[in-house]
Structures are given as C-alpha cells and as structure tokens.
Amino acid sequence: MQDWLAHARLWMSGIHGAVPGERGATAVEYAIMLAFIAAVVIAAVTALGLTTAGEFSKVVFP
C-alpha cells in the first residue's frame, strides 16, 4: 500500500511540474474580465435607461 501511495505522489508531482506558467491570472485575463464586466454594466444601464425614460415621459407638471 505504501508503494502505491509513493508512486501516486510521484506521478502527481510530475503532472504538477508539467504545467509551467499556471501561477496566476495574467494581465490579459484581467483585461478580458474587465471588458466582460464593462459590457454587462453598459447593457444593464442601457436597458434600465430605456425603461425609465418611458416612465418619466408620463410625468406631467401642472
């Protein structure tokens, strides 16, 4: 049983070492996330603005 566990640990350490550069998010990944968030915010503000514009056009001051 100990031999299998030692072999599994060596195998996993080999897999872990075979993926260089997977240390964290890069600037490109942060830029993609920022662009996606900006697109969602712009779409939400546009939709909300169009909805509220119709409601405010009904207000009449005496």
Contact map, one row per residue, 1 for C-alpha under 8 A:
11111000000000000000000000000000000000000000000000000000000000
11111100000000000000000000000000000000000000000000000000000000
11111110000000000000000000000000000000000000000000000000000000
11111111000000000000000000000000000000000000000000000000000000
11111111100000000000000000000000000000000000000000000000000000
01111111110000000000000000000000000000000000000000000000000000
00111111111000000000000000000000000000000000000000000000000000
00011111111100000000000000000000000000000000000000000000000000
00001111111110000000000000000000000000000000000000000000000000
00000111111111000000000000000000000000000000000000000000000000
00000011111111100000000000000000000000000000000000000000000000
00000001111111110000000000000000000000000000000000000000000000
00000000111111111000000000000000000000000000000000000000000000
00000000011111111100000000000000000000000000000000000000000000
00000000001111111110000000000000000000000000000000000000000000
00000000000111111110000000000000000000000000000000000000000000
00000000000011111111000000000000000000000000000000000000000000
00000000000001111111000000000000000000000000000000000000000000
00000000000000111111110000000000000000000000000000000000000000
00000000000000001111111000000000000000000000000000000000000000
00000000000000000011111100000000000000000000000000000000000000
00000000000000000011111100000000000000000000000000000000000000
00000000000000000001111110000000000000000000000000000000000000
00000000000000000000111111000000000000000000000000000000000000
00000000000000000000001111101100000000000000000000000000000000
00000000000000000000000111111100000000000000000000000000000000
00000000000000000000000011111110000000000000000000000000000000
00000000000000000000000001111111000000000000000000000000000000
00000000000000000000000011111111100000000000000000000000000000
00000000000000000000000011111111110000000000000000000000000000
00000000000000000000000000111111111000000000000000000000000000
00000000000000000000000000011111111100000000000000000000000000
00000000000000000000000000001111111110000000000000000000000000
00000000000000000000000000000111111111000000000000000000000000
00000000000000000000000000000011111111100000000000000000000000
00000000000000000000000000000001111111110000000000000000000000
00000000000000000000000000000000111111111000000000000000000000
00000000000000000000000000000000011111111100000000000000000000
00000000000000000000000000000000001111111110000000000000000000
00000000000000000000000000000000000111111111000000000000000000
00000000000000000000000000000000000011111111100000000000000000
00000000000000000000000000000000000001111111110000000000000000
00000000000000000000000000000000000000111111111000000000000000
00000000000000000000000000000000000000011111111100000000000000
00000000000000000000000000000000000000001111111110000000000000
00000000000000000000000000000000000000000111111111000000000000
00000000000000000000000000000000000000000011111111100000000000
00000000000000000000000000000000000000000001111111110000000000
00000000000000000000000000000000000000000000111111111000000000
00000000000000000000000000000000000000000000011111111100000000
00000000000000000000000000000000000000000000001111111110000000
00000000000000000000000000000000000000000000000111111111000000
00000000000000000000000000000000000000000000000011111111100000
00000000000000000000000000000000000000000000000001111111110000
00000000000000000000000000000000000000000000000000111111111000
00000000000000000000000000000000000000000000000000011111111000
00000000000000000000000000000000000000000000000000001111111100
00000000000000000000000000000000000000000000000000000111111100
00000000000000000000000000000000000000000000000000000011111110
00000000000000000000000000000000000000000000000000000000111111
00000000000000000000000000000000000000000000000000000000001111
00000000000000000000000000000000000000000000000000000000000111
